[in-house]
Amino acid sequence: MTTSYARTILLGAAIAGSMGIGYAIGAQPHMGETLGFLQSARGELAAATPNKGGHRERALALIDQAIAEVRAGIAFAGG
């Protein structure tokens, strides 16, 4: 139960932080928030045990790719 509570607190902090990042970026609040969610998801996957038949590793690679694309979109828009 405490692990679930700690994850809830961590996720809440990540969401709050990503909202702040989004507004700090400027006209890209949704992209910034998305970046925060992706980083949070990556952290959760990285903490998971690697006994998923390679799916965890592929998911980590896809999240890394998504983070790179979001950052590229923010840069393209001048953020």
PDB file as gemmi writes it, atoms N, CA and C in Angstrom:
CRYST1    1.000    1.000    1.000  90.00  90.00  90.00 P 1                      
ATOM      1  N   MET A   1       0.819  -1.188   0.000  1.00  0.00           N  
ATOM      2  CA  MET A   1       0.000   0.000   0.000  1.00  0.00           C  
ATOM      3  C   MET A   1       0.866   1.256   0.000  1.00  0.00           C  
ATOM      4  N   THR A   2       1.975   1.238   0.734  1.00  0.00           N  
ATOM      5  CA  THR A   2       2.828   2.419   0.755  1.00  0.00           C  
ATOM      6  C   THR A   2       3.504   2.646  -0.589  1.00  0.00           C  
ATOM      7  N   THR A   3       3.815   1.575  -1.326  1.00  0.00           N  
ATOM      8  CA  THR A   3       4.409   1.734  -2.651  1.00  0.00           C  
ATOM      9  C   THR A   3       3.420   2.418  -3.585  1.00  0.00           C  
ATOM     10  N   SER A   4       2.168   2.011  -3.526  1.00  0.00           N  
ATOM     11  CA  SER A   4       1.137   2.635  -4.352  1.00  0.00           C  
ATOM     12  C   SER A   4       0.966   4.102  -3.978  1.00  0.00           C  
ATOM     13  N   TYR A   5       0.979   4.386  -2.700  1.00  0.00           N  
ATOM     14  CA  TYR A   5       0.847   5.765  -2.229  1.00  0.00           C  
ATOM     15  C   TYR A   5       2.038   6.600  -2.701  1.00  0.00           C  
ATOM     16  N   ALA A   6       3.230   6.042  -2.596  1.00  0.00           N  
ATOM     17  CA  ALA A   6       4.424   6.758  -3.029  1.00  0.00           C  
ATOM     18  C   ALA A   6       4.379   7.028  -4.530  1.00  0.00           C  
ATOM     19  N   ARG A   7       3.916   6.051  -5.303  1.00  0.00           N  
ATOM     20  CA  ARG A   7       3.799   6.251  -6.752  1.00  0.00           C  
ATOM     21  C   ARG A   7       2.775   7.328  -7.078  1.00  0.00           C  
ATOM     22  N   THR A   8       1.685   7.345  -6.327  1.00  0.00           N  
ATOM     23  CA  THR A   8       0.660   8.367  -6.540  1.00  0.00           C  
ATOM     24  C   THR A   8       1.230   9.755  -6.269  1.00  0.00           C  
ATOM     25  N   ILE A   9       1.979   9.876  -5.186  1.00  0.00           N  
ATOM     26  CA  ILE A   9       2.608  11.159  -4.854  1.00  0.00           C  
ATOM     27  C   ILE A   9       3.614  11.548  -5.935  1.00  0.00           C  
ATOM     28  N   LEU A  10       4.423  10.590  -6.367  1.00  0.00           N  
ATOM     29  CA  LEU A  10       5.412  10.851  -7.403  1.00  0.00           C  
ATOM     30  C   LEU A  10       4.750  11.274  -8.712  1.00  0.00           C  
ATOM     31  N   LEU A  11       3.677  10.581  -9.093  1.00  0.00           N  
ATOM     32  CA  LEU A  11       2.968  10.929 -10.318  1.00  0.00           C  
ATOM     33  C   LEU A  11       2.353  12.321 -10.202  1.00  0.00           C  
ATOM     34  N   GLY A  12       1.776  12.628  -9.046  1.00  0.00           N  
ATOM     35  CA  GLY A  12       1.204  13.961  -8.831  1.00  0.00           C  
ATOM     36  C   GLY A  12       2.258  15.050  -8.949  1.00  0.00           C  
ATOM     37  N   ALA A  13       3.422  14.794  -8.364  1.00  0.00           N  
ATOM     38  CA  ALA A  13       4.509  15.772  -8.458  1.00  0.00           C  
ATOM     39  C   ALA A  13       4.978  15.924  -9.901  1.00  0.00           C  
ATOM     40  N   ALA A  14       5.050  14.809 -10.631  1.00  0.00           N  
ATOM     41  CA  ALA A  14       5.459  14.871 -12.033  1.00  0.00           C  
ATOM     42  C   ALA A  14       4.454  15.664 -12.869  1.00  0.00           C  
ATOM     43  N   ILE A  15       3.182  15.441 -12.598  1.00  0.00           N  
ATOM     44  CA  ILE A  15       2.145  16.176 -13.332  1.00  0.00           C  
ATOM     45  C   ILE A  15       2.231  17.661 -13.019  1.00  0.00           C  
ATOM     46  N   ALA A  16       2.358  17.983 -11.736  1.00  0.00           N  
ATOM     47  CA  ALA A  16       2.459  19.395 -11.351  1.00  0.00           C  
ATOM     48  C   ALA A  16       3.701  20.033 -11.961  1.00  0.00           C  
ATOM     49  N   GLY A  17       4.809  19.305 -11.923  1.00  0.00           N  
ATOM     50  CA  GLY A  17       6.038  19.828 -12.512  1.00  0.00           C  
ATOM     51  C   GLY A  17       5.939  20.001 -14.004  1.00  0.00           C  
ATOM     52  N   SER A  18       5.302  19.046 -14.665  1.00  0.00           N  
ATOM     53  CA  SER A  18       5.176  19.144 -16.117  1.00  0.00           C  
ATOM     54  C   SER A  18       4.276  20.298 -16.523  1.00  0.00           C  
ATOM     55  N   MET A  19       3.293  20.587 -15.702  1.00  0.00           N  
ATOM     56  CA  MET A  19       2.444  21.742 -16.003  1.00  0.00           C  
ATOM     57  C   MET A  19       3.262  23.022 -15.919  1.00  0.00           C  
ATOM     58  N   GLY A  20       4.104  23.114 -14.902  1.00  0.00           N  
ATOM     59  CA  GLY A  20       4.973  24.282 -14.775  1.00  0.00           C  
ATOM     60  C   GLY A  20       5.950  24.378 -15.929  1.00  0.00           C  
ATOM     61  N   ILE A  21       6.509  23.245 -16.340  1.00  0.00           N  
ATOM     62  CA  ILE A  21       7.435  23.222 -17.469  1.00  0.00           C  
ATOM     63  C   ILE A  21       6.713  23.689 -18.730  1.00  0.00           C  
ATOM     64  N   GLY A  22       5.495  23.211 -18.915  1.00  0.00           N  
ATOM     65  CA  GLY A  22       4.722  23.578 -20.100  1.00  0.00           C  
ATOM     66  C   GLY A  22       4.511  25.073 -20.221  1.00  0.00           C  
ATOM     67  N   TYR A  23       4.189  25.705 -19.115  1.00  0.00           N  
ATOM     68  CA  TYR A  23       3.973  27.145 -19.162  1.00  0.00           C  
ATOM     69  C   TYR A  23       5.287  27.901 -19.267  1.00  0.00           C  
ATOM     70  N   ALA A  24       6.357  27.346 -18.715  1.00  0.00           N  
ATOM     71  CA  ALA A  24       7.662  27.983 -18.831  1.00  0.00           C  
ATOM     72  C   ALA A  24       8.161  27.942 -20.271  1.00  0.00           C  
ATOM     73  N   ILE A  25       7.784  26.929 -21.013  1.00  0.00           N  
ATOM     74  CA  ILE A  25       8.208  26.809 -22.402  1.00  0.00           C  
ATOM     75  C   ILE A  25       7.578  27.914 -23.253  1.00  0.00           C  
ATOM     76  N   GLY A  26       6.434  28.383 -22.865  1.00  0.00           N  
ATOM     77  CA  GLY A  26       5.793  29.457 -23.603  1.00  0.00           C  
ATOM     78  C   GLY A  26       4.496  28.992 -24.207  1.00  0.00           C  
ATOM     79  N   ALA A  27       4.411  29.068 -25.514  1.00  0.00           N  
ATOM     80  CA  ALA A  27       3.176  28.745 -26.212  1.00  0.00           C  
ATOM     81  C   ALA A  27       3.043  27.246 -26.459  1.00  0.00           C  
ATOM     82  N   GLN A  28       3.738  26.430 -25.704  1.00  0.00           N  
ATOM     83  CA  GLN A  28       3.718  24.987 -25.901  1.00  0.00           C  
ATOM     84  C   GLN A  28       3.298  24.240 -24.633  1.00  0.00           C  
ATOM     85  N   PRO A  29       2.235  24.674 -23.941  1.00  0.00           N  
ATOM     86  CA  PRO A  29       1.893  24.015 -22.672  1.00  0.00           C  
ATOM     87  C   PRO A  29       1.517  22.548 -22.830  1.00  0.00           C  
ATOM     88  N   HIS A  30       0.855  22.188 -23.899  1.00  0.00           N  
ATOM     89  CA  HIS A  30       0.456  20.789 -24.088  1.00  0.00           C  
ATOM     90  C   HIS A  30       1.661  19.913 -24.429  1.00  0.00           C  
ATOM     91  N   MET A  31       2.565  20.451 -25.226  1.00  0.00           N  
ATOM     92  CA  MET A  31       3.774  19.698 -25.566  1.00  0.00           C  
ATOM     93  C   MET A  31       4.635  19.500 -24.321  1.00  0.00           C  
ATOM     94  N   GLY A  32       4.746  20.534 -23.504  1.00  0.00           N  
ATOM     95  CA  GLY A  32       5.521  20.422 -22.271  1.00  0.00           C  
ATOM     96  C   GLY A  32       4.908  19.433 -21.307  1.00  0.00           C  
ATOM     97  N   GLU A  33       3.589  19.453 -21.216  1.00  0.00           N  
ATOM     98  CA  GLU A  33       2.898  18.509 -20.346  1.00  0.00           C  
ATOM     99  C   GLU A  33       3.071  17.084 -20.856  1.00  0.00           C  
ATOM    100  N   THR A  34       3.009  16.920 -22.153  1.00  0.00           N  
ATOM    101  CA  THR A  34       3.229  15.607 -22.756  1.00  0.00           C  
ATOM    102  C   THR A  34       4.630  15.103 -22.440  1.00  0.00           C  
ATOM    103  N   LEU A  35       5.609  15.978 -22.524  1.00  0.00           N  
ATOM    104  CA  LEU A  35       6.982  15.609 -22.215  1.00  0.00           C  
ATOM    105  C   LEU A  35       7.089  15.104 -20.772  1.00  0.00           C  
ATOM    106  N   GLY A  36       6.423  15.778 -19.855  1.00  0.00           N  
ATOM    107  CA  GLY A  36       6.431  15.345 -18.457  1.00  0.00           C  
ATOM    108  C   GLY A  36       5.796  13.978 -18.274  1.00  0.00           C  
ATOM    109  N   PHE A  37       4.681  13.747 -18.944  1.00  0.00           N  
ATOM    110  CA  PHE A  37       4.012  12.440 -18.848  1.00  0.00           C  
ATOM    111  C   PHE A  37       4.896  11.327 -19.408  1.00  0.00           C  
ATOM    112  N   LEU A  38       5.538  11.607 -20.536  1.00  0.00           N  
ATOM    113  CA  LEU A  38       6.416  10.602 -21.137  1.00  0.00           C  
ATOM    114  C   LEU A  38       7.604  10.295 -20.233  1.00  0.00           C  
ATOM    115  N   GLN A  39       8.177  11.320 -19.630  1.00  0.00           N  
ATOM    116  CA  GLN A  39       9.304  11.103 -18.727  1.00  0.00           C  
ATOM    117  C   GLN A  39       8.871  10.313 -17.495  1.00  0.00           C  
ATOM    118  N   SER A  40       7.680  10.580 -17.004  1.00  0.00           N  
ATOM    119  CA  SER A  40       7.148   9.831 -15.865  1.00  0.00           C  
ATOM    120  C   SER A  40       6.914   8.371 -16.246  1.00  0.00           C  
ATOM    121  N   ALA A  41       6.342   8.154 -17.424  1.00  0.00           N  
ATOM    122  CA  ALA A  41       6.101   6.789 -17.896  1.00  0.00           C  
ATOM    123  C   ALA A  41       7.421   6.045 -18.072  1.00  0.00           C  
ATOM    124  N   ARG A  42       8.436   6.731 -18.570  1.00  0.00           N  
ATOM    125  CA  ARG A  42       9.736   6.099 -18.750  1.00  0.00           C  
ATOM    126  C   ARG A  42      10.317   5.677 -17.408  1.00  0.00           C  
ATOM    127  N   GLY A  43      10.164   6.530 -16.410  1.00  0.00           N  
ATOM    128  CA  GLY A  43      10.650   6.203 -15.077  1.00  0.00           C  
ATOM    129  C   GLY A  43       9.965   4.982 -14.496  1.00  0.00           C  
ATOM    130  N   GLU A  44       8.666   4.883 -14.701  1.00  0.00           N  
ATOM    131  CA  GLU A  44       7.921   3.719 -14.214  1.00  0.00           C  
ATOM    132  C   GLU A  44       8.361   2.442 -14.929  1.00  0.00           C  
ATOM    133  N   LEU A  45       8.527   2.531 -16.246  1.00  0.00           N  
ATOM    134  CA  LEU A  45       8.981   1.358 -17.001  1.00  0.00           C  
ATOM    135  C   LEU A  45      10.392   0.944 -16.614  1.00  0.00           C  
ATOM    136  N   ALA A  46      11.257   1.922 -16.412  1.00  0.00           N  
ATOM    137  CA  ALA A  46      12.633   1.617 -16.028  1.00  0.00           C  
ATOM    138  C   ALA A  46      12.680   0.911 -14.678  1.00  0.00           C  
ATOM    139  N   ALA A  47      11.735   1.227 -13.801  1.00  0.00           N  
ATOM    140  CA  ALA A  47      11.693   0.606 -12.474  1.00  0.00           C  
ATOM    141  C   ALA A  47      11.074  -0.790 -12.507  1.00  0.00           C  
ATOM    142  N   ALA A  48      10.382  -1.133 -13.575  1.00  0.00           N  
ATOM    143  CA  ALA A  48       9.730  -2.444 -13.679  1.00  0.00           C  
ATOM    144  C   ALA A  48      10.773  -3.538 -13.882  1.00  0.00           C  
ATOM    145  N   THR A  49      10.443  -4.719 -13.446  1.00  0.00           N  
ATOM    146  CA  THR A  49      11.354  -5.847 -13.648  1.00  0.00           C  
ATOM    147  C   THR A  49      11.411  -6.201 -15.139  1.00  0.00           C  
ATOM    148  N   PRO A  50      12.598  -6.577 -15.619  1.00  0.00           N  
ATOM    149  CA  PRO A  50      12.761  -6.832 -17.054  1.00  0.00           C  
ATOM    150  C   PRO A  50      12.373  -8.255 -17.482  1.00  0.00           C  
ATOM    151  N   ASN A  51      11.286  -8.762 -16.970  1.00  0.00           N  
ATOM    152  CA  ASN A  51      10.869 -10.131 -17.319  1.00  0.00           C  
ATOM    153  C   ASN A  51       9.613 -10.099 -18.191  1.00  0.00           C  
ATOM    154  N   LYS A  52       9.626  -9.256 -19.187  1.00  0.00           N  
ATOM    155  CA  LYS A  52       8.442  -9.043 -20.024  1.00  0.00           C  
ATOM    156  C   LYS A  52       8.634  -9.502 -21.456  1.00  0.00           C  
ATOM    157  N   GLY A  53       9.593 -10.375 -21.700  1.00  0.00           N  
ATOM    158  CA  GLY A  53       9.809 -10.896 -23.044  1.00  0.00           C  
ATOM    159  C   GLY A  53      10.289  -9.862 -24.032  1.00  0.00           C  
ATOM    160  N   GLY A  54      10.996  -8.860 -23.551  1.00  0.00           N  
ATOM    161  CA  GLY A  54      11.519  -7.821 -24.430  1.00  0.00           C  
ATOM    162  C   GLY A  54      10.565  -6.664 -24.669  1.00  0.00           C  
ATOM    163  N   HIS A  55       9.330  -6.785 -24.219  1.00  0.00           N  
ATOM    164  CA  HIS A  55       8.341  -5.726 -24.453  1.00  0.00           C  
ATOM    165  C   HIS A  55       8.667  -4.465 -23.659  1.00  0.00           C  
ATOM    166  N   ARG A  56       9.164  -4.630 -22.448  1.00  0.00           N  
ATOM    167  CA  ARG A  56       9.547  -3.475 -21.627  1.00  0.00           C  
ATOM    168  C   ARG A  56      10.640  -2.684 -22.337  1.00  0.00           C  
ATOM    169  N   GLU A  57      11.643  -3.371 -22.857  1.00  0.00           N  
ATOM    170  CA  GLU A  57      12.748  -2.706 -23.530  1.00  0.00           C  
ATOM    171  C   GLU A  57      12.284  -1.989 -24.793  1.00  0.00           C  
ATOM    172  N   ARG A  58      11.401  -2.630 -25.540  1.00  0.00           N  
ATOM    173  CA  ARG A  58      10.855  -1.978 -26.747  1.00  0.00           C  
ATOM    174  C   ARG A  58      10.021  -0.758 -26.363  1.00  0.00           C  
ATOM    175  N   ALA A  59       9.261  -0.877 -25.276  1.00  0.00           N  
ATOM    176  CA  ALA A  59       8.458   0.261 -24.820  1.00  0.00           C  
ATOM    177  C   ALA A  59       9.365   1.414 -24.400  1.00  0.00           C  
ATOM    178  N   LEU A  60      10.469   1.109 -23.717  1.00  0.00           N  
ATOM    179  CA  LEU A  60      11.422   2.163 -23.336  1.00  0.00           C  
ATOM    180  C   LEU A  60      11.989   2.858 -24.572  1.00  0.00           C  
ATOM    181  N   ALA A  61      12.332   2.077 -25.586  1.00  0.00           N  
ATOM    182  CA  ALA A  61      12.861   2.659 -26.822  1.00  0.00           C  
ATOM    183  C   ALA A  61      11.820   3.546 -27.513  1.00  0.00           C  
ATOM    184  N   LEU A  62      10.574   3.107 -27.509  1.00  0.00           N  
ATOM    185  CA  LEU A  62       9.510   3.908 -28.136  1.00  0.00           C  
ATOM    186  C   LEU A  62       9.247   5.192 -27.355  1.00  0.00           C  
ATOM    187  N   ILE A  63       9.315   5.103 -26.035  1.00  0.00           N  
ATOM    188  CA  ILE A  63       9.135   6.316 -25.231  1.00  0.00           C  
ATOM    189  C   ILE A  63      10.288   7.280 -25.482  1.00  0.00           C  
ATOM    190  N   ASP A  64      11.513   6.760 -25.571  1.00  0.00           N  
ATOM    191  CA  ASP A  64      12.657   7.620 -25.893  1.00  0.00           C  
ATOM    192  C   ASP A  64      12.453   8.302 -27.239  1.00  0.00           C  
ATOM    193  N   GLN A  65      11.934   7.553 -28.202  1.00  0.00           N  
ATOM    194  CA  GLN A  65      11.658   8.118 -29.528  1.00  0.00           C  
ATOM    195  C   GLN A  65      10.572   9.193 -29.428  1.00  0.00           C  
ATOM    196  N   ALA A  66       9.533   8.933 -28.665  1.00  0.00           N  
ATOM    197  CA  ALA A  66       8.446   9.914 -28.501  1.00  0.00           C  
ATOM    198  C   ALA A  66       8.954  11.178 -27.821  1.00  0.00           C  
ATOM    199  N   ILE A  67       9.805  11.031 -26.804  1.00  0.00           N  
ATOM    200  CA  ILE A  67      10.381  12.203 -26.129  1.00  0.00           C  
ATOM    201  C   ILE A  67      11.182  13.035 -27.125  1.00  0.00           C  
ATOM    202  N   ALA A  68      11.988  12.373 -27.949  1.00  0.00           N  
ATOM    203  CA  ALA A  68      12.780  13.085 -28.951  1.00  0.00           C  
ATOM    204  C   ALA A  68      11.883  13.827 -29.946  1.00  0.00           C  
ATOM    205  N   GLU A  69      10.786  13.192 -30.351  1.00  0.00           N  
ATOM    206  CA  GLU A  69       9.864  13.830 -31.300  1.00  0.00           C  
ATOM    207  C   GLU A  69       9.171  15.041 -30.674  1.00  0.00           C  
ATOM    208  N   VAL A  70       8.761  14.919 -29.434  1.00  0.00           N  
ATOM    209  CA  VAL A  70       8.116  16.053 -28.754  1.00  0.00           C  
ATOM    210  C   VAL A  70       9.100  17.212 -28.631  1.00  0.00           C  
ATOM    211  N   ARG A  71      10.321  16.898 -28.237  1.00  0.00           N  
ATOM    212  CA  ARG A  71      11.341  17.959 -28.136  1.00  0.00           C  
ATOM    213  C   ARG A  71      11.606  18.594 -29.492  1.00  0.00           C  
ATOM    214  N   ALA A  72      11.637  17.785 -30.548  1.00  0.00           N  
ATOM    215  CA  ALA A  72      11.844  18.327 -31.897  1.00  0.00           C  
ATOM    216  C   ALA A  72      10.678  19.225 -32.292  1.00  0.00           C  
ATOM    217  N   GLY A  73       9.458  18.815 -31.938  1.00  0.00           N  
ATOM    218  CA  GLY A  73       8.293  19.648 -32.237  1.00  0.00           C  
ATOM    219  C   GLY A  73       8.332  20.978 -31.511  1.00  0.00           C  
ATOM    220  N   ILE A  74       8.760  20.952 -30.251  1.00  0.00           N  
ATOM    221  CA  ILE A  74       8.869  22.187 -29.471  1.00  0.00           C  
ATOM    222  C   ILE A  74       9.931  23.098 -30.101  1.00  0.00           C  
ATOM    223  N   ALA A  75      11.066  22.500 -30.477  1.00  0.00           N  
ATOM    224  CA  ALA A  75      12.134  23.289 -31.104  1.00  0.00           C  
ATOM    225  C   ALA A  75      11.690  23.861 -32.440  1.00  0.00           C  
ATOM    226  N   PHE A  76      10.959  23.067 -33.221  1.00  0.00           N  
ATOM    227  CA  PHE A  76      10.471  23.526 -34.521  1.00  0.00           C  
ATOM    228  C   PHE A  76       9.542  24.725 -34.367  1.00  0.00           C  
ATOM    229  N   ALA A  77       8.709  24.678 -33.328  1.00  0.00           N  
ATOM    230  CA  ALA A  77       7.751  25.767 -33.102  1.00  0.00           C  
ATOM    231  C   ALA A  77       8.415  26.987 -32.470  1.00  0.00           C  
ATOM    232  N   GLY A  78       9.701  26.896 -32.204  1.00  0.00           N  
ATOM    233  CA  GLY A  78      10.404  28.048 -31.656  1.00  0.00           C  
ATOM    234  C   GLY A  78      10.346  28.139 -30.162  1.00  0.00           C  
ATOM    235  N   GLY A  79       9.997  27.017 -29.509  1.00  0.00           N  
ATOM    236  CA  GLY A  79       9.893  27.017 -28.048  1.00  0.00           C  
ATOM    237  C   GLY A  79      11.203  26.741 -27.490  1.00  0.00           C  
TER     238      GLY A  79                                                      
END                                                                             
